[in-house]
Amino acid sequence: MLVLKILFVIATTFSVAFAEYGCGEVNVVYIGLPGRHKYVKEQGADPILTEKQIADNIREMREAGYNVRGNVEGVDWHAAGVGFGIRGSNISELTGLFEENLAIYREEAPDAKFVFNYSPISFLWSVQRYFPLSSDCKDHPGKDLGFITLCDEACS
């Protein structure tokens, strides 16, 4: 048992994956701000470009063979991430939102590995570090498991 714990710590520290998955076998949920959200604008990002980057990154993950969703309920998740617009912000309200997202993941996706991107366009990288796929999935893309945009008056 101690050996397994040590191996797990090493794997987590050095981004080592023990098993490779096939195309369409890894379920990924990513929660973030829509490009048109007021906090995205306050951080100086272009809303139209941000919306395009989010859509492109989700498509890129599916084309790479990952199943992707923007809503945490109803699926057994391998990876759960919070977008850079929430984590990389200096806006204090977003720190609370980040903490709320982690609490939701703990409740709804307790077995999921938390993954974090280093920029607004590095979603795929954040998942591939822990869940490399065993083959090129060009002809076997992942599934779109559904995407929900929740935004109130903060979006225009």
trRosetta pair geometry for C-beta under 8 A, 3 or more apart (Angstrom, degrees):
i j d omega theta_ij theta_ji phi_ij phi_ji
1 4 5.8 -53 -154 33 34 111
1 5 6.6 34 150 -18 65 104
2 5 5.6 -53 -151 36 35 113
2 6 6.4 36 152 -19 67 105
3 6 5.7 -54 -149 36 32 111
3 7 6.3 32 153 -17 65 106
4 7 5.7 -53 -145 38 32 111
4 8 6.3 35 154 -22 65 105
5 8 5.6 -53 -148 34 31 113
5 9 6.5 31 153 -18 64 104
6 9 5.8 -53 -150 35 32 110
6 10 6.4 31 152 -17 65 106
7 10 5.6 -54 -147 38 33 112
7 11 6.1 34 155 -20 66 107
7 18 7.9 64 151 -86 118 124
8 11 5.7 -54 -145 37 30 112
8 12 6.2 28 156 -17 65 108
9 12 5.8 -56 -145 39 29 109
9 13 6.1 27 157 -19 64 111
10 13 5.8 -59 -144 39 27 110
10 14 6.1 -14 171 17 65 113
10 16 6.6 -6 125 30 82 136
11 14 6.8 -78 -137 55 20 83
11 15 7.8 -39 174 144 54 5
11 16 4.2 -101 -130 70 67 96
11 17 7.2 104 -163 -84 112 19
11 18 6.3 -30 -116 -44 150 92
12 15 7.9 20 -172 -72 22 36
15 129 4.5 -62 -161 179 123 105
15 130 6.6 -100 -154 -70 75 67
17 20 6.8 90 118 -78 128 58
17 129 7.8 157 -45 140 107 42
17 130 5.6 132 -85 -169 103 38
17 131 6.4 150 -118 -85 142 25
17 132 5.5 -173 39 15 154 94
20 132 5.5 -49 -119 91 92 88
20 133 6.5 89 -176 -170 95 18
20 134 4.0 115 131 -73 126 85
21 25 4.2 -151 179 85 109 122
21 26 4.9 117 92 -48 160 100
21 78 7.7 -25 -54 -123 162 168
21 131 5.9 -9 16 -171 127 93
21 132 7.7 153 29 87 77 41
21 133 5.7 -56 78 -113 76 64
21 134 6.6 -152 81 -15 23 93
22 25 4.8 83 59 -13 71 131
22 65 7.6 -117 149 179 45 132
22 133 6.7 65 -152 -159 16 90
22 134 5.5 -34 -88 35 59 116
22 135 6.9 10 -136 24 71 103
23 65 3.8 -100 -127 -142 74 115
23 133 6.2 63 -75 -165 55 137
23 135 6.6 -60 -34 69 100 97
23 137 3.7 147 -110 -119 114 111
23 140 3.8 87 118 110 159 117
23 141 7.3 -81 -172 -100 116 6
23 142 6.9 -139 -176 -67 72 65
24 65 6.2 -90 -31 -171 52 75
24 67 6.0 66 -149 -50 57 100
24 137 7.5 157 -24 -146 72 132
24 140 6.3 -92 -16 156 111 98
24 141 7.6 81 -67 116 94 32
24 142 5.2 165 -95 -115 59 58
24 143 6.3 65 -134 -17 98 90
25 67 8.0 -176 51 -6 8 110
25 133 7.9 141 43 -122 101 93
26 65 7.5 66 34 120 104 86
26 66 5.1 -48 83 -125 104 82
26 67 6.6 177 87 25 47 82
26 78 4.7 -79 -153 48 78 154
26 79 6.7 29 172 2 108 109
26 127 7.1 131 136 177 139 118
26 131 4.7 114 -127 167 152 144
26 133 7.2 -116 1 -81 128 93
26 142 7.4 -60 64 -108 76 133
27 66 7.8 141 -109 -176 16 80
27 67 4.7 -32 -105 78 63 115
27 69 7.2 -3 -172 10 92 112
27 75 5.2 -154 -176 152 152 125
27 76 6.4 116 41 86 147 57
27 77 5.2 -113 103 -119 107 49
27 78 5.3 128 51 6 66 89
27 79 7.5 -179 94 33 49 71
27 145 6.9 49 -143 -42 98 159
28 61 6.3 -93 62 172 151 143
28 66 5.1 18 -1 167 128 125
28 67 6.6 156 19 81 74 55
28 68 5.1 -22 72 -106 102 68
28 69 7.3 160 86 26 53 67
28 77 7.2 87 -115 -152 19 93
28 78 6.8 -44 -71 62 60 91
28 79 4.6 -10 -114 70 81 108
28 80 7.7 177 -158 -79 54 34
28 81 7.2 2 -173 7 97 107
28 115 7.8 -42 -139 41 105 140
28 127 5.4 -28 -105 -110 141 140
29 68 7.8 142 -92 -161 33 53
29 69 5.2 -30 -102 76 79 89
29 70 7.0 134 -156 -113 73 17
29 71 7.2 -92 -139 71 115 23
29 72 5.1 95 174 -100 160 65
29 75 7.3 155 -56 68 115 122
29 77 5.3 -54 2 -116 111 136
29 79 7.4 179 31 96 58 61
29 80 5.1 -4 65 -116 98 75
29 81 7.3 177 94 29 53 65
29 105 7.9 177 84 -109 125 98
29 109 6.6 -152 35 -61 139 161
29 112 7.3 -44 35 -132 106 161
30 58 7.7 -144 48 -93 132 90
30 68 7.1 -16 10 -158 105 100
30 70 6.4 -40 70 -105 70 69
30 80 7.8 169 -82 -162 41 42
30 81 4.5 -12 -113 69 81 102
30 82 7.5 171 -159 -86 64 16
30 83 6.2 81 169 -61 101 85
30 123 6.1 -17 -97 -138 163 119
31 70 6.8 117 -96 -162 55 70
31 72 7.1 -24 -55 -47 122 105
31 80 8.0 7 1 -175 99 85
31 81 7.4 -180 27 94 62 54
31 82 5.6 -23 69 -113 88 65
31 83 6.7 -120 102 -7 41 91
31 86 7.7 6 113 -3 84 155
31 101 5.2 -168 84 -138 139 125
31 104 7.8 52 -23 75 167 138
32 54 7.1 -155 79 -118 132 122
32 82 6.7 131 -80 -176 73 50
32 83 2.3 33 -101 2 126 144
32 84 7.4 11 -127 30 132 50
32 85 5.5 94 -174 41 105 107
32 86 5.9 -143 -133 -10 66 109
33 37 4.2 -96 -178 35 108 153
33 39 5.8 -108 -127 72 160 111
33 40 5.3 -177 119 -53 130 104
33 83 6.5 -132 17 79 66 137
33 85 4.4 -99 35 106 114 138
33 86 6.1 150 -24 -56 98 85
34 37 5.2 123 62 -33 71 97
34 40 7.4 -100 96 -17 44 145
34 50 8.0 113 158 118 43 113
34 51 6.8 23 -179 -99 80 89
34 54 7.4 -98 -134 20 52 171
34 149 5.2 53 -74 -149 136 116
34 151 5.4 -69 25 -51 132 145
34 155 6.0 17 72 -109 127 132
35 40 5.6 -163 -157 145 37 168
35 45 7.2 -116 -148 124 79 120
35 46 7.9 -8 -173 109 114 53
35 47 4.6 121 144 -165 91 58
35 48 6.8 142 139 -62 141 9
35 49 7.3 -180 -151 72 138 44
35 50 3.2 159 -123 92 102 101
35 51 3.5 -110 28 -48 144 70
35 52 7.6 43 -62 7 165 55
35 53 7.6 126 -85 41 125 90
35 54 6.2 -143 -42 0 103 126
36 40 7.1 57 44 53 5 135
36 41 7.8 14 -164 -41 37 108
36 47 4.6 66 -96 -164 55 127
36 50 8.0 -175 -38 74 43 117
36 51 6.6 22 -31 -61 85 120
36 151 7.3 100 80 149 97 167
36 155 4.8 69 105 -156 102 90
36 156 6.1 -142 169 58 108 49
37 40 4.7 97 64 -1 84 103
37 41 7.3 -157 96 -2 47 85
37 47 8.0 168 29 -120 44 103
37 85 7.7 113 60 148 130 145
37 151 6.1 -127 -90 -130 91 128
37 154 5.5 13 -151 133 79 105
37 155 5.4 -43 -91 -86 55 82
38 41 5.6 -56 -152 40 38 112
38 42 6.1 40 151 -23 70 107
38 154 4.7 -106 10 -167 107 77
38 155 7.3 -124 -23 -75 74 34
38 156 7.4 67 -69 -3 84 101
39 42 5.3 -48 -138 37 36 114
39 43 6.4 35 158 -19 63 104
39 85 7.0 117 112 163 104 105
39 89 6.7 -4 171 -126 115 155
39 91 5.6 -133 -143 51 109 168
39 93 7.4 -128 -93 77 133 114
39 94 6.1 133 -168 -67 151 119
39 154 7.2 1 -11 180 88 124
40 43 6.0 -61 -156 36 29 108
40 45 4.9 -68 175 63 83 122
40 47 6.1 107 104 -99 126 74
40 50 5.5 -179 -175 104 138 176
40 85 5.6 -20 -97 -150 86 139
41 44 7.8 67 176 -56 34 13
41 45 6.9 -97 -88 61 28 72
41 47 6.0 -12 -74 -57 92 105
42 91 6.5 76 102 -77 134 136
43 85 6.8 -171 32 -146 159 82
43 89 5.9 -88 -88 -117 132 94
43 90 7.9 141 -112 30 93 81
43 91 7.2 -91 -67 -22 97 118
45 49 7.2 -132 175 74 84 104
45 50 4.9 65 148 -62 126 128
45 85 7.2 -65 2 -110 158 111
45 120 7.5 118 -121 -68 141 162
46 49 3.9 54 85 21 116 114
46 50 6.2 171 82 -17 57 86
47 50 5.7 -57 -142 37 27 112
47 51 6.4 30 159 -20 64 104
48 51 5.9 -51 -150 33 30 111
48 52 6.5 28 152 -16 62 107
49 52 5.6 -57 -151 38 33 112
49 53 6.2 34 152 -21 67 106
50 53 5.6 -52 -144 36 32 112
50 54 6.4 34 155 -20 64 103
50 85 7.5 64 -156 -75 133 139
50 120 6.9 -76 -130 -173 84 148
51 54 5.9 -54 -151 34 30 111
51 55 6.5 25 154 -14 64 108
52 55 5.8 -58 -148 40 31 109
52 56 6.0 31 154 -20 67 110
53 56 5.6 -54 -141 39 29 112
53 57 6.1 28 159 -19 65 108
53 120 5.7 43 131 136 147 111
53 121 5.4 -87 -165 -87 116 94
54 57 6.0 -58 -146 37 26 108
54 58 6.5 25 156 -17 63 106
54 83 7.9 -13 -111 -120 106 145
54 120 8.0 -65 -67 178 72 98
55 58 5.9 -56 -148 36 30 109
55 59 6.3 29 154 -16 64 108
56 59 5.7 -57 -148 40 30 111
56 60 6.1 35 152 -24 66 107
56 121 7.8 -9 88 -133 116 99
57 60 5.3 -48 -142 34 33 116
57 61 6.5 36 156 -20 63 100
57 121 6.0 -155 -77 -142 120 57
57 123 4.2 101 170 21 124 131
57 124 6.7 -144 -159 -26 82 87
58 61 5.9 -52 -152 33 31 110
58 62 6.7 29 151 -15 63 104
58 68 5.3 175 -156 126 83 153
58 70 7.7 -36 -108 -52 138 107
58 123 7.3 -15 -69 96 47 167
58 144 7.8 62 156 -117 112 95
58 147 7.0 15 -153 -84 162 143
59 62 5.8 -57 -151 38 33 109
59 63 6.1 31 153 -18 68 108
60 63 5.7 -55 -143 40 29 110
60 64 6.3 29 155 -20 63 108
60 123 7.3 129 72 69 113 109
60 124 5.3 -80 122 -52 113 133
61 64 5.7 -57 -148 37 30 112
61 66 4.5 -55 169 62 90 123
61 68 4.9 93 98 -64 128 137
61 123 5.9 -68 -54 119 123 116
61 124 5.2 -162 -84 -91 75 82
61 127 6.5 70 -132 28 115 152
61 142 6.7 -42 133 45 74 142
62 65 7.8 114 178 -17 30 9
62 66 6.5 -94 -88 69 33 67
62 67 7.5 50 -113 -112 77 29
62 68 5.6 -93 -62 13 86 117
62 141 5.0 42 150 173 79 113
62 142 4.5 -124 -139 65 56 91
62 143 7.1 -130 -136 59 105 7
62 144 6.1 -13 -99 -65 146 75
63 137 7.4 149 154 98 41 99
63 138 7.3 13 177 -122 85 49
63 141 5.1 -41 -112 -117 36 116
63 142 7.8 -58 -5 24 16 84
64 124 5.8 112 -7 -141 159 121
64 128 7.5 -72 161 -73 149 112
64 133 7.0 167 154 6 84 141
64 137 5.9 76 162 54 31 121
64 141 7.8 61 35 -133 25 75
64 142 7.2 -3 72 -6 60 114
65 133 4.8 65 82 -103 146 167
65 135 8.0 131 -86 77 161 70
65 137 2.8 148 -69 -19 112 172
65 140 6.4 34 -113 99 96 85
65 141 6.3 -125 -87 -141 42 36
65 142 5.1 91 163 -44 24 90
66 124 7.8 -178 12 -124 139 76
66 127 5.9 24 -99 138 160 156
66 131 7.5 93 -104 106 113 130
66 133 7.7 -130 -59 -56 76 126
66 142 4.3 -51 83 -45 25 162
67 75 7.9 -148 122 -168 128 150
67 142 4.4 -145 -62 -176 44 109
67 143 4.5 6 -122 49 95 84
67 144 7.9 -146 -155 -58 65 11
67 145 5.4 67 167 -38 98 115
68 142 6.3 90 -12 112 81 134
68 143 7.8 -170 27 87 58 50
68 144 6.5 -25 66 -118 85 52
68 145 6.4 -169 85 20 31 95
68 147 7.9 9 123 -72 93 103
69 72 7.8 153 109 -79 114 27
69 75 6.4 130 19 19 156 151
69 144 7.7 117 -84 -179 64 48
69 145 3.5 -55 -67 82 111 112
69 146 5.4 23 -134 59 99 70
69 147 6.7 -161 -154 -77 48 59
70 146 7.2 -114 40 114 75 60
70 147 4.0 56 19 -138 122 73
70 148 5.8 -160 95 37 102 58
70 149 7.4 4 122 -68 150 55
71 74 7.6 22 111 29 103 110
71 146 5.9 -38 28 106 118 107
71 147 7.2 167 -15 -133 91 25
71 148 4.6 51 -64 18 121 117
72 77 7.3 -41 -149 -44 75 145
72 80 7.2 40 -118 -128 107 119
72 104 6.0 142 33 144 166 111
72 105 6.7 -129 -130 -94 144 60
72 108 4.5 84 137 107 120 145
72 109 5.8 -108 -164 -26 106 116
73 108 6.0 -79 -86 -154 60 134
75 145 6.1 5 -61 -173 157 150
76 109 7.9 132 -156 -132 37 81
76 111 7.2 -5 -167 60 90 126
77 80 5.3 57 144 -59 147 96
77 105 8.0 -85 75 -147 154 90
77 109 4.1 -7 38 -144 133 127
77 111 7.2 158 70 75 71 79
77 112 3.9 -8 105 -85 110 124
78 112 6.3 79 116 -127 11 75
78 113 6.7 -10 158 20 60 97
78 131 5.8 80 138 -91 134 148
79 112 6.0 122 -131 -167 6 98
79 113 5.4 -31 -106 65 65 89
79 114 8.0 101 -159 -134 64 9
79 115 4.8 2 -165 -3 111 130
79 126 7.8 141 180 123 136 89
79 127 5.1 134 104 -123 174 90
79 130 6.6 144 -94 74 115 125
79 131 6.0 -106 -43 -5 126 139
80 105 4.5 140 140 -135 155 127
80 109 5.0 138 -63 98 142 148
80 112 3.9 72 -14 130 109 144
80 113 7.2 163 24 74 73 38
80 114 5.9 -42 76 -103 87 54
80 115 7.0 145 67 21 34 80
81 114 7.0 116 -95 -168 51 58
81 115 4.5 -50 -78 77 106 82
81 116 6.0 162 -142 -87 95 40
81 117 6.7 64 -176 -18 141 86
81 123 7.1 160 86 -139 159 80
81 126 5.8 80 -106 123 147 143
81 127 7.5 -90 -32 -66 136 86
82 86 5.4 -81 164 73 104 133
82 87 5.7 114 106 -44 107 111
82 98 5.9 106 154 -136 157 77
82 101 4.8 111 -101 113 123 151
82 102 7.1 -53 -38 -58 141 76
82 114 7.9 -11 1 -157 93 100
82 116 6.8 -13 53 -107 77 88
83 86 5.5 93 71 11 77 98
83 87 7.1 -172 100 7 38 95
83 117 7.1 -8 -140 35 49 120
83 120 7.4 35 -176 -127 100 69
84 87 5.8 -68 -133 54 36 97
84 88 4.5 10 179 -2 79 126
84 116 7.9 110 -81 -177 71 82
84 117 5.3 -75 -50 84 106 104
84 118 7.4 28 -99 129 126 12
84 119 6.0 8 -95 177 169 16
84 120 4.9 -123 59 -77 133 56
84 122 7.7 77 -46 42 135 93
85 88 6.7 -34 -91 47 15 97
85 89 6.5 36 171 -50 46 112
85 94 7.8 -118 136 -143 65 144
85 120 6.6 52 -49 -103 86 104
86 89 6.4 -60 -162 4 18 120
86 94 5.1 -165 -151 -172 60 107
86 97 5.6 -112 -146 102 116 115
86 98 5.1 154 149 -78 107 86
86 101 7.0 60 141 -5 162 150
87 94 7.9 -134 -55 147 18 114
87 98 5.7 108 -88 -114 66 132
87 116 6.4 -1 16 -149 178 119
89 94 4.3 30 71 69 141 158
89 95 7.9 -135 81 -48 98 66
91 94 4.6 74 81 1 97 112
91 95 7.9 -165 96 -14 54 77
92 95 5.7 -41 -162 17 46 115
92 96 7.5 42 148 -11 66 97
93 96 5.9 -53 -165 35 43 112
93 97 6.6 43 142 -19 70 106
94 97 5.0 -48 -145 38 45 116
94 98 6.2 55 152 -26 69 98
95 98 5.6 -48 -151 31 31 115
95 99 6.6 30 151 -15 62 104
96 99 5.7 -55 -150 37 34 111
96 100 6.3 36 151 -20 66 105
97 100 5.5 -51 -146 36 33 114
97 101 6.4 38 153 -22 65 102
98 101 5.8 -53 -152 32 30 112
98 102 6.7 28 152 -16 63 104
99 102 5.8 -53 -151 35 34 110
99 103 6.5 35 151 -19 65 105
100 103 5.6 -55 -150 36 33 113
100 104 6.4 36 151 -21 66 103
101 104 5.6 -51 -149 33 33 113
101 105 6.5 34 152 -18 65 104
102 105 5.6 -52 -149 36 34 113
102 106 6.4 38 152 -22 65 103
102 114 7.3 8 -123 -108 93 137
103 106 5.6 -50 -149 32 33 114
103 107 6.5 26 154 -13 64 108
104 107 5.8 -63 -152 41 31 108
104 108 5.7 -7 167 11 72 117
105 108 6.4 -68 -122 55 24 87
105 109 4.9 -46 -158 56 68 104
105 110 8.0 139 146 -79 61 35
105 112 6.2 -95 -171 65 105 127
105 114 6.9 94 130 -90 159 93
106 109 7.8 -21 -48 63 9 62
106 110 6.0 43 -171 -104 45 72
107 110 7.2 -15 -151 -62 4 90
109 112 3.9 7 149 -4 114 129
113 130 5.2 -141 116 149 158 161
113 131 7.7 171 47 -40 138 105
115 126 4.2 124 158 154 108 100
115 127 5.6 81 149 -82 171 53
115 129 7.1 155 -135 50 111 110
115 130 6.3 -132 -89 19 114 130
116 126 5.8 -146 82 -138 19 131
117 120 7.3 95 114 -109 137 12
117 121 7.8 176 176 68 141 20
117 122 4.0 152 -161 81 102 88
117 123 5.4 -46 -73 -78 139 41
117 125 6.7 100 -127 64 83 98
117 126 4.4 -89 -75 -40 65 134
118 122 5.2 -8 43 60 74 159
118 125 7.5 -48 18 93 98 136
118 126 7.7 170 -11 -73 69 99
119 122 4.8 87 49 -7 81 113
122 125 4.4 -39 -173 38 90 124
122 126 6.0 99 128 -30 86 93
123 126 5.9 -63 -158 30 30 111
123 127 6.9 16 155 -10 66 107
124 127 6.1 -65 -155 39 33 104
124 128 6.0 28 156 -19 71 113
125 128 5.8 -59 -138 39 28 109
125 129 6.7 42 161 -35 62 98
126 129 6.4 -43 -160 12 26 115
127 130 6.9 -82 -168 48 37 88
127 131 5.6 -42 169 50 78 110
128 131 6.7 -88 -116 70 25 64
128 132 5.7 53 -168 -94 73 65
128 133 7.8 -63 -121 -2 84 81
129 132 8.0 -17 -157 -52 3 84
133 137 5.9 -27 137 -33 161 119
137 140 4.9 -90 -156 75 76 82
137 141 6.0 112 142 -96 105 36
137 142 7.1 33 150 -35 152 74
138 141 7.8 -11 -171 -62 18 78
144 147 7.1 -56 -173 -20 101 99
151 154 6.0 -110 -168 70 87 91
151 155 3.6 48 145 -17 133 137
152 155 7.1 131 64 17 26 89
